Amino acid sequence: MKSRTKVVVIGGGIAGCSTLYHLTQEGWTDVVLVERNELTSGTTWHSAAQVTNFGMNQTMVGLKSHSINLYKELADDADYPINYHHADGGIRLANTEEQMQGYRHFASMARGMDVRFEVIDAEECARRHPLISTDNLIGGLWDPLDGDIDPAQLCQALARRARKAGAKIYRNTPVTNLTQHSDETWTVHTEHGDIDCDIVVNACGYRVNEVGAMMGVHHPVASMEHQYFLTEDIPAIVEAGHRMPLIRCPISDYYCRQEKNGLLVGFYEQDCRTWGMDGIDPDFVNALCPDDVDRVMDVLEGAFARMPALMDAGIQTIVNGPITYTIDGAPLVGPIPGKRNAFCIIGLRAGLGEGGGHGWLLAQQIVHGEAIYDTWCIDPRRFTGHANVELTALKAIEDYQNEFRFHFPHEHRPAGRPAKTTPLTPVLAAEGAAFTVVNGWERMDYLKPTADFHPTLSFNFDETFALVAAEVKKLQEHVGLSEVNGFNRFEITGADRHTFLDRMFCGNITKRPGRVGLGYLLNHHGMIKGEATIANIPASDRGADRIWYGSAAASEFHDMDWLRLHLRDDEDVQIKSLTNDQTILVLAGPKARDVLSACSRGDWSRKAFPWLSVRECFIGFSPATVLGVSFSGELAYEIHVPNASLYAAYLALRKAGETHGMKLFGARAIESMRLEKGFMHWKADLLTEFDPFETSLERFVNLEKDDFVGKKALVQRHGEGPRRRLVTLRIETTHTPAHPGSSLMQGDTVVGTITSGAWGHRVGMNVAYAFVDPEQARKGNRMELDLCGKRIPAEVIAFSPYDPDFTRVRS
């Protein structure tokens, strides 16, 4: 066994084999995989192994397309062919118009990744799959490339190619411990000796946290028992003369595909159960859980109704094995939070179908620092301190029970709530607040008119439209107050803090005491990595001169890793997270200064406290730090308050706002207003796939600076010209917002993709952002938006259609 290598991948299922193979494809051949038993001896061997193109966003569609193309190539390899039923086709069924509308959106989204889905009616579903009934059926989504593959053969084919490229695989080699050294390298201790390496990859399936514990971390991954049946031969299949398409049924919570001349039928029963929560038997290898047919009888009855031929089919085999889930159902593929040179590819509940793409994107991250797509939707750092296995288990049960029911816009399911709250959460609830969820935080979404108000789940504008309009109008004309919790906040101190941050940002960042600036961080490829507000807080009795670094609510682990990665040993810089210690109250509107002056001593005039200022003060008697910044486009203040004093500060502001008619406003109002102002959201509009020039942020770039992270690559990219440009669009419909991922068309050609959309209540138009081909970015250019299956005219307009001169924020 080798004693030194570049990368050690731990785990020999689809995740590990795909990662190993793709590392060799990216040029790293001095790589090793260790497996405690035989390859595929965990979840992989009993996988139902369906390979679909369907995904909830473009990154997921892209990685699945890669899997399909790779698996087809492997199947066609004359030297080592594998069994892959490619392009049998598959149907996702629907019995509501809302589901069908969702399918039309996903078809639009997939078109931007060159994937062609088809929305079909009930009769066409039955024509393509003659075993199903059309009772209680409206239609479905057709995936022409759906299929299934042999799990063991797939992994062996990937392992074979990796070995041929120079990789080594050691089977029956359990890992006993991991040691990280002062130079950030690792030693992987095994029963057969130690391997020193630069990088470790956890690809351990349902044993993920056994290996996680060896490096002092826990991963939000839990396992569920999952059963499927293999039937005996079904005469109708034999007589059909062609393979049956796959079926996924949200109506009856089952799926099926052809297996020889019978069917493989899998169930997502409501009476489901977690597995392995109290530890896993070391001898659980190539093993299954006990059969429990009674548990799936209710689902089976629904399958019988949809597919009557099943009632006459005998059961040949029952398989009940564990599959892994995360908090939101998507896997964890990327850097392990808080660890250097450590990655994971875990929580792959659909591992066989997606594993080729996940290993592909992970290998790119390991070798190049980033992948071809923005991978935030699968990044392990998208969950922060609330993400434990107990919470994951609750969400896993919920996801399992809704396996084929996609999330609608603004849908937040109840399991695992409330994970993170502030002292104001029950207070706002009592005032009628409805809550959205941001990285586990319960954040006010809008004010309900009645306690039993529940808007319709739909892709159209819903019953909150008028409520949000009223919140925006009150704020625009008078003043509004909102709690914006969970936003990331780092305190940066030390003599070298300014030079450090100057190196991290691509533009000029103010160093003046008492002033605030906004800037953008790039990765080494010159692409957008992050966005942050920098506030220079002068020395006071609360501390020495210091900088507050503020960024998106989900970015805490991501940004901390990035900043610490670039700290030099000789720099005097300290970074401390305050994210969970303080909360922001946003006071906005033309009367905001009057309210602030009524509850806080000091001169809050425009001259004494202009836009982009920061000051420590008291709100009533609550210590606070106030930033003169605005995400709404109105005069506004961010009031940062320690959580222990938050309620008192809230009461003081509410009292001061009474004479000015101050009302609460929520996240939906903020989303509407920020789109009208040309302000962007991280990981919605700010993506690692685009540089700041393509993202229309040239005013935040200074190529004359001596150096900053990503400068060399950015200069080269800028010289080559943009591939896409971010633009603001006016969408010519009053019924439906532009949903992220929707395709913009010129004829039959996709020319752009929506990133954000909402109704702009102050400008009276349907506003959206989109990345479009450069020739489409000209103001006044018109195209068509494929919006849930309808072609809607869209026109490029100027950024910031509301108050483009920023006079209101400076007032």
KOLTOR-488160 format. One record per residue (C-alpha): x, y, z. Coordinates in steps of 0.2 Angstrom, whole numbers, padded with zeros to 4 digits, always signed. Layout:
! KOLTOR-488160
XYZ/...
//
This chain:
! KOLTOR-488160
+0000+0000+0000/+0006+0017-0004/+0012+0028+0010/+0010+0045+0002/-0002+0052-0011/-0011+0068-0016/-0029+0063-0012/-0037+0049-0001/-0055+0046-0005/-0063+0036+0009/-0078+0025+0003/-0080+0014-0012/-0098+0017-0017/-0104+0028-0032/-0098+0044-0023/-0081+0038-0020/-0078+0029-0037/-0085+0044-0046/-0074+0056-0037/-0058+0045-0040/-0062+0043-0058/-0065+0062-0061/-0049+0067-0051/-0039+0057-0064/-0049+0066-0078/-0044+0083-0071/-0026+0077-0072/-0023+0071-0054/-0018+0053-0055/-0008+0051-0039/-0024+0047-0029/-0030+0033-0019/-0047+0026-0013/-0049+0016+0002/-0064+0005+0006/-0068-0004+0022/-0075-0019+0013/-0079-0022-0006/-0083-0008-0018/-0102-0005-0018/-0105-0014-0001/-0115+0001+0007/-0130+0009+0000/-0124+0008-0018/-0127-0011-0021/-0146-0011-0017/-0150+0005-0026/-0165+0006-0038/-0152+0015-0049/-0164+0026-0059/-0155+0039-0070/-0165+0055-0073/-0162+0072-0080/-0175+0080-0068/-0168+0093-0056/-0174+0108-0046/-0162+0120-0053/-0150+0121-0067/-0134+0115-0057/-0144+0099-0053/-0149+0097-0071/-0132+0100-0078/-0124+0087-0066/-0137+0074-0071/-0134+0077-0089/-0116+0074-0086/-0120+0058-0077/-0131+0052-0092/-0118+0056-0105/-0104+0048-0095/-0115+0032-0091/-0119+0031-0110/-0101+0032-0114/-0097+0018-0102/-0111+0007-0108/-0104+0009-0126/-0086+0004-0121/-0083-0011-0131/-0069-0017-0119/-0079-0016-0103/-0098-0013-0107/-0110-0011-0093/-0129-0013-0092/-0138+0004-0094/-0155+0005-0100/-0153+0022-0108/-0168+0033-0114/-0182+0022-0109/-0191+0038-0105/-0200+0043-0089/-0215+0052-0083/-0218+0062-0067/-0237+0061-0065/-0248+0076-0059/-0267+0077-0053/-0267+0096-0050/-0265+0111-0062/-0253+0118-0050/-0242+0103-0052/-0243+0104-0071/-0238+0123-0070/-0223+0118-0060/-0218+0105-0073/-0220+0118-0086/-0208+0129-0076/-0195+0115-0074/-0196+0112-0093/-0192+0130-0096/-0178+0129-0083/-0170+0113-0091/-0171+0120-0108/-0157+0133-0103/-0146+0117-0100/-0150+0110-0117/-0162+0097-0109/-0179+0095-0117/-0193+0089-0106/-0211+0088-0113/-0227+0092-0103/-0240+0079-0109/-0259+0076-0105/-0266+0061-0096/-0270+0052-0112/-0253+0054-0119/-0246+0047-0102/-0256+0032-0104/-0251+0030-0123/-0233+0030-0118/-0235+0019-0103/-0250+0007-0107/-0250-0001-0089/-0256+0015-0080/-0274+0021-0077/-0279+0039-0081/-0291+0040-0066/-0287+0056-0056/-0274+0061-0068/-0271+0077-0077/-0254+0074-0086/-0236+0073-0082/-0218+0078-0087/-0209+0067-0099/-0190+0065-0098/-0185+0056-0114/-0168+0051-0107/-0174+0043-0091/-0167+0026-0088/-0158+0014-0075/-0141+0006-0073/-0132-0008-0065/-0125-0001-0049/-0110-0013-0047/-0105-0013-0065/-0106+0006-0065/-0094+0008-0050/-0082-0006-0057/-0081+0003-0073/-0077+0020-0065/-0064+0011-0054/-0057+0002-0069/-0054+0018-0078/-0047+0027-0063/-0034+0012-0061/-0029+0013-0079/-0025+0032-0076/-0014+0028-0061/-0026+0029-0046/-0025+0015-0033/-0039+0007-0024/-0037-0003-0008/-0052-0014-0003/-0055-0022+0014/-0045-0007+0022/-0055+0001+0036/-0050+0018+0041/-0047+0019+0060/-0042+0037+0062/-0038+0054+0054/-0024+0066+0059/-0022+0083+0052/-0005+0091+0054/+0001+0109+0056/+0004+0111+0038/-0014+0106+0035/-0009+0089+0027/-0017+0073+0033/-0013+0056+0038/-0026+0042+0035/-0024+0028+0047/-0030+0011+0042/-0029-0007+0048/-0016-0010+0035/-0005+0005+0038/-0005+0024+0036/-0006+0035+0021/+0000+0053+0021/-0009+0064+0009/-0013+0082+0005/-0032+0081+0004/-0045+0069+0012/-0063+0066+0004/-0077+0058+0015/-0087+0048+0003/-0094+0036+0016/-0113+0035+0013/-0122+0030+0029/-0106+0029+0039/-0102+0047+0035/-0102+0053+0053/-0091+0039+0059/-0077+0046+0048/-0083+0064+0052/-0080+0060+0070/-0062+0056+0066/-0059+0074+0060/-0070+0082+0074/-0085+0087+0064/-0103+0081+0062/-0112+0081+0045/-0131+0084+0044/-0135+0067+0036/-0147+0054+0042/-0153+0038+0034/-0171+0032+0030/-0176+0014+0027/-0183+0012+0009/-0192-0003+0002/-0195-0009-0016/-0202-0025-0023/-0197-0034-0038/-0211-0043-0047/-0213-0059-0057/-0215-0057-0075/-0230-0047-0081/-0238-0053-0097/-0242-0035-0103/-0224-0031-0102/-0219-0046-0112/-0232-0043-0125/-0228-0024-0127/-0212-0028-0136/-0203-0012-0129/-0197-0007-0113/-0209+0003-0101/-0205+0021-0096/-0201+0025-0078/-0215+0031-0068/-0214+0043-0053/-0231+0046-0044/-0233+0060-0031/-0252+0055-0031/-0248+0038-0023/-0230+0040-0017/-0222+0026-0028/-0211+0024-0043/-0208+0009-0054/-0197+0004-0068/-0195-0011-0079/-0184-0025-0072/-0182-0039-0084/-0200-0044-0089/-0207-0037-0072/-0207-0021-0063/-0197-0014-0049/-0209-0004-0038/-0203+0007-0024/-0213+0016-0010/-0212+0032+0000/-0224+0028+0013/-0230+0040+0026/-0227+0028+0041/-0208+0029+0037/-0193+0027+0049/-0176+0033+0051/-0161+0021+0052/-0145+0020+0061/-0148+0035+0073/-0140+0026+0087/-0125+0019+0078/-0122+0006+0064/-0117-0012+0067/-0099-0014+0060/-0104-0030+0052/-0118-0021+0042/-0110-0025+0025/-0120-0029+0009/-0134-0030+0021/-0152-0025+0022/-0165-0021+0035/-0179-0033+0039/-0194-0033+0027/-0209-0023+0033/-0223-0025+0020/-0237-0019+0031/-0229-0002+0032/-0231+0001+0014/-0248-0006+0011/-0257+0010+0010/-0245+0016-0004/-0246-0001-0012/-0265+0001-0014/-0262+0018-0023/-0250+0009-0034/-0263-0004-0038/-0276+0009-0043/-0264+0018-0054/-0257+0002-0062/-0270-0012-0061/-0258-0025-0068/-0248-0025-0052/-0263-0034-0043/-0260-0049-0053/-0241-0049-0051/-0232-0060-0039/-0218-0052-0028/-0202-0060-0032/-0190-0050-0020/-0192-0037-0007/-0177-0025-0004/-0177-0014+0012/-0161-0004+0014/-0155+0013+0020/-0153+0028+0009/-0146+0045+0015/-0154+0062+0016/-0149+0080+0021/-0159+0094+0028/-0165+0100+0011/-0164+0084+0002/-0149+0090-0009/-0132+0082-0006/-0117+0089+0003/-0103+0090-0011/-0088+0102-0008/-0077+0108+0006/-0080+0103+0024/-0084+0119+0034/-0070+0124+0046/-0057+0111+0039/-0043+0114+0027/-0040+0101+0013/-0055+0091+0018/-0070+0088+0006/-0086+0077+0006/-0098+0070-0006/-0112+0063+0005/-0130+0063+0008/-0133+0057-0010/-0151+0050-0009/-0151+0048-0028/-0133+0043-0028/-0133+0032-0044/-0142+0044-0055/-0133+0059-0049/-0116+0052-0044/-0107+0054-0060/-0111+0073-0060/-0107+0075-0041/-0090+0067-0043/-0087+0078-0058/-0091+0094-0049/-0081+0089-0033/-0066+0084-0043/-0066+0101-0051/-0067+0110-0034/-0053+0100-0027/-0041+0102-0042/-0046+0120-0048/-0054+0128-0033/-0071+0130-0042/-0082+0120-0053/-0090+0124-0070/-0106+0128-0062/-0110+0138-0046/-0112+0123-0033/-0120+0133-0019/-0135+0122-0020/-0125+0107-0015/-0111+0116-0004/-0109+0108+0013/-0107+0126+0020/-0125+0131+0016/-0130+0125+0033/-0122+0132+0048/-0123+0129+0067/-0141+0123+0068/-0138+0108+0056/-0137+0093+0067/-0142+0075+0064/-0158+0076+0075/-0164+0091+0064/-0159+0082+0048/-0169+0066+0054/-0185+0077+0055/-0182+0085+0038/-0178+0068+0031/-0194+0060+0036/-0203+0075+0029/-0194+0074+0012/-0197+0055+0011/-0215+0058+0014/-0215+0071-0001/-0202+0063-0012/-0210+0067-0028/-0219+0083-0023/-0208+0098-0027/-0207+0114-0017/-0218+0128-0023/-0212+0146-0022/-0213+0152-0004/-0217+0135+0002/-0209+0131+0019/-0214+0114+0026/-0216+0113+0045/-0204+0099+0050/-0189+0106+0060/-0196+0123+0064/-0192+0134+0072/-0173+0130+0071/-0167+0147+0074/-0176+0162+0082/-0173+0178+0091/-0182+0186+0106/-0193+0195+0094/-0200+0179+0085/-0214+0176+0097/-0218+0195+0098/-0219+0196+0079/-0229+0181+0078/-0242+0189+0090/-0242+0204+0079/-0248+0193+0064/-0231+0189+0056/-0230+0175+0043/-0212+0168+0043/-0200+0162+0029/-0185+0152+0033/-0167+0158+0029/-0153+0146+0034/-0164+0140+0048/-0169+0157+0054/-0187+0162+0056/-0188+0178+0047/-0204+0189+0045/-0211+0187+0027/-0227+0198+0028/-0241+0202+0040/-0256+0191+0039/-0273+0199+0038/-0281+0185+0049/-0274+0171+0060/-0280+0158+0048/-0273+0166+0032/-0264+0154+0021/-0260+0159+0003/-0262+0147-0011/-0246+0137-0016/-0244+0142-0034/-0231+0149-0047/-0243+0164-0050/-0244+0179-0039/-0254+0174-0024/-0265+0182-0011/-0251+0191-0002/-0249+0203-0017/-0260+0217-0010/-0253+0214+0008/-0235+0217+0001/-0241+0232-0009/-0248+0240+0007/-0232+0236+0016/-0221+0244+0003/-0233+0259+0001/-0233+0263+0020/-0214+0262+0020/-0212+0273+0004/-0224+0286+0011/-0220+0286+0029/-0209+0273+0039/-0208+0254+0041/-0199+0243+0053/-0193+0225+0050/-0182+0212+0059/-0169+0205+0047/-0161+0191+0057/-0146+0179+0053/-0136+0190+0043/-0118+0186+0043/-0107+0198+0054/-0088+0196+0057/-0078+0208+0068/-0061+0210+0061/-0047+0218+0071/-0028+0219+0071/-0015+0231+0064/-0016+0224+0046/-0035+0223+0044/-0036+0236+0031/-0022+0229+0020/-0029+0212+0022/-0046+0217+0016/-0039+0228+0002/-0031+0212-0005/-0048+0202-0003/-0059+0215-0013/-0058+0219-0031/-0062+0237-0029/-0058+0251-0017/-0064+0249+0001/-0066+0264+0012/-0054+0265+0027/-0061+0281+0034/-0067+0279+0052/-0086+0280+0054/-0089+0276+0036/-0097+0261+0027/-0093+0253+0010/-0099+0239-0001/-0087+0228-0011/-0085+0211-0020/-0073+0197-0017/-0067+0186-0032/-0061+0168-0033/-0045+0164-0041/-0053+0163-0058/-0059+0181-0057/-0077+0176-0054/-0089+0183-0040/-0086+0174-0024/-0094+0185-0011/-0102+0202-0007/-0099+0211+0009/-0102+0228+0018/-0088+0235+0027/-0091+0246+0042/-0076+0255+0050/-0081+0257+0069/-0070+0270+0078/-0064+0265+0096/-0075+0267+0110/-0079+0260+0127/-0086+0245+0117/-0069+0241+0109/-0054+0247+0100/-0055+0252+0081/-0063+0238+0072/-0071+0233+0056/-0088+0225+0054/-0089+0213+0039/-0107+0210+0034/-0113+0197+0021/-0128+0186+0017/-0137+0176+0030/-0131+0159+0024/-0113+0164+0021/-0106+0162+0038/-0096+0146+0036/-0092+0150+0017/-0085+0167+0020/-0075+0163+0036/-0067+0149+0027/-0063+0160+0012/-0056+0174+0023/-0045+0163+0034/-0038+0154+0019/-0030+0170+0013/-0023+0176+0030/-0004+0177+0029/+0006+0170+0044/+0014+0187+0046/-0002+0197+0046/-0009+0204+0062/-0028+0201+0059/-0041+0193+0070/-0058+0187+0064/-0072+0184+0076/-0090+0179+0071/-0104+0189+0079/-0118+0182+0068/-0127+0173+0081/-0125+0187+0094/-0133+0202+0086/-0149+0205+0075/-0153+0219+0063/-0168+0230+0064/-0171+0239+0048/-0179+0256+0049/-0184+0263+0032/-0194+0277+0024/-0194+0296+0023/-0199+0297+0042/-0185+0285+0047/-0174+0299+0053/-0188+0306+0064/-0191+0289+0072/-0173+0286+0076/-0170+0304+0083/-0185+0301+0095/-0178+0286+0103/-0159+0289+0102/-0148+0303+0108/-0137+0312+0096/-0138+0322+0080/-0146+0311+0067/-0147+0325+0054/-0142+0322+0036/-0126+0332+0039/-0121+0324+0055/-0125+0306+0049/-0125+0305+0030/-0128+0290+0020/-0115+0276+0022/-0111+0281+0040/-0109+0270+0055/-0111+0275+0073/-0112+0267+0090/-0127+0273+0101/-0142+0268+0112/-0159+0264+0106/-0168+0269+0121/-0156+0261+0134/-0151+0246+0122/-0134+0247+0115/-0134+0248+0096/-0123+0250+0081/-0132+0260+0067/-0127+0259+0048/-0134+0272+0036/-0137+0259+0022/-0152+0254+0012/-0158+0238+0003/-0175+0246-0001/-0170+0262-0010/-0178+0273+0004/-0169+0282+0018/-0165+0268+0029/-0154+0262+0044/-0148+0245+0049/-0149+0245+0068/-0138+0231+0075/-0143+0226+0092/-0136+0212+0104/-0150+0199+0106/-0151+0202+0125/-0157+0219+0121/-0166+0216+0106/-0184+0217+0113/-0181+0233+0122/-0174+0241+0107/-0189+0235+0097/-0201+0242+0110/-0192+0259+0110/-0193+0260+0091/-0211+0255+0090/-0215+0268+0103/-0205+0282+0094/-0214+0277+0077/-0232+0278+0084/-0234+0297+0079/-0227+0293+0062/-0239+0278+0058/-0225+0266+0057/-0229+0248+0052/-0220+0232+0050/-0214+0225+0034/-0207+0208+0029/-0195+0199+0017/-0207+0199+0002/-0208+0218+0002/-0189+0219+0004/-0187+0207-0012/-0199+0218-0022/-0190+0234-0017/-0172+0228-0020/-0176+0222-0037/-0183+0240-0041/-0166+0247-0035/-0154+0236-0045/-0148+0227-0029/-0143+0209-0030/-0144+0194-0019/-0129+0182-0016/-0131+0165-0024/-0147+0172-0034/-0139+0185-0045/-0121+0184-0038/-0114+0168-0045/-0096+0160-0047/-0100+0157-0065/-0099+0176-0069/-0086+0190-0066/-0090+0207-0060/-0091+0215-0077/-0103+0201-0083/-0113+0205-0067/-0114+0223-0071/-0104+0228-0056/-0090+0237-0065/-0091+0252-0054/-0085+0241-0039/-0069+0235-0049/-0052+0244-0049/-0040+0236-0060/-0027+0249-0056/-0025+0242-0038/-0008+0233-0035/-0016+0216-0032/-0031+0208-0026/-0037+0190-0026/-0042+0185-0044/-0035+0200-0052/-0024+0191-0065/-0038+0180-0071/-0050+0195-0071/-0039+0205-0082/-0038+0191-0094/-0056+0188-0094/-0060+0206-0096/-0049+0207-0112/-0059+0192-0119/-0076+0201-0117/-0091+0195-0108/-0100+0179-0111/-0116+0185-0103/-0122+0201-0095/-0134+0203-0080/-0149+0215-0085/-0165+0221-0078/-0181+0216-0087/-0199+0222-0088/-0210+0206-0090/-0226+0210-0098/-0238+0200-0087/-0248+0204-0071/-0251+0186-0067/-0235+0177-0064/-0217+0183-0058/-0202+0177-0067/-0195+0162-0058/-0177+0159-0057/-0170+0147-0070/-0184+0151-0083/-0177+0153-0101/-0177+0169-0111/-0180+0165-0130/-0177+0172-0147/-0187+0161-0158/-0182+0143-0153/-0165+0149-0146/-0161+0151-0127/-0153+0168-0125/-0154+0170-0106/-0159+0164-0089/-0169+0172-0076/-0160+0174-0059/-0173+0184-0048/-0191+0191-0051/-0205+0200-0042/-0218+0213-0044/-0211+0231-0042/-0225+0239-0032/-0217+0257-0033/-0214+0256-0051/-0229+0246-0056/-0221+0233-0066/-0216+0215-0066/-0197+0216-0063/-0183+0202-0066/-0165+0200-0067/-0157+0189-0080/-0140+0184-0087/-0142+0186-0106/-0131+0184-0121/-0121+0201-0123/-0130+0205-0140/-0147+0204-0130/-0141+0216-0116/-0145+0232-0125/-0158+0243-0117/-0174+0242-0126/-0170+0225-0133/-0185+0213-0133/-0186+0194-0131/-0199+0181-0125/-0199+0173-0108/-0204+0155-0107/-0214+0157-0091/-0222+0141-0085/-0226+0136-0103/-0232+0153-0109/-0221+0165-0120/-0222+0182-0112/-0214+0197-0120/-0199+0204-0110/-0189+0220-0112/-0172+0226-0106/-0173+0241-0095/-0161+0252-0085/-0155+0246-0069/-0163+0254-0054/-0180+0259-0062/-0185+0267-0045/-0175+0283-0040/-0160+0279-0052/-0151+0294-0045/-0152+0288-0027/-0159+0304-0020/-0171+0295-0008/-0157+0285+0001/-0147+0301+0003/-0162+0312+0009/
//
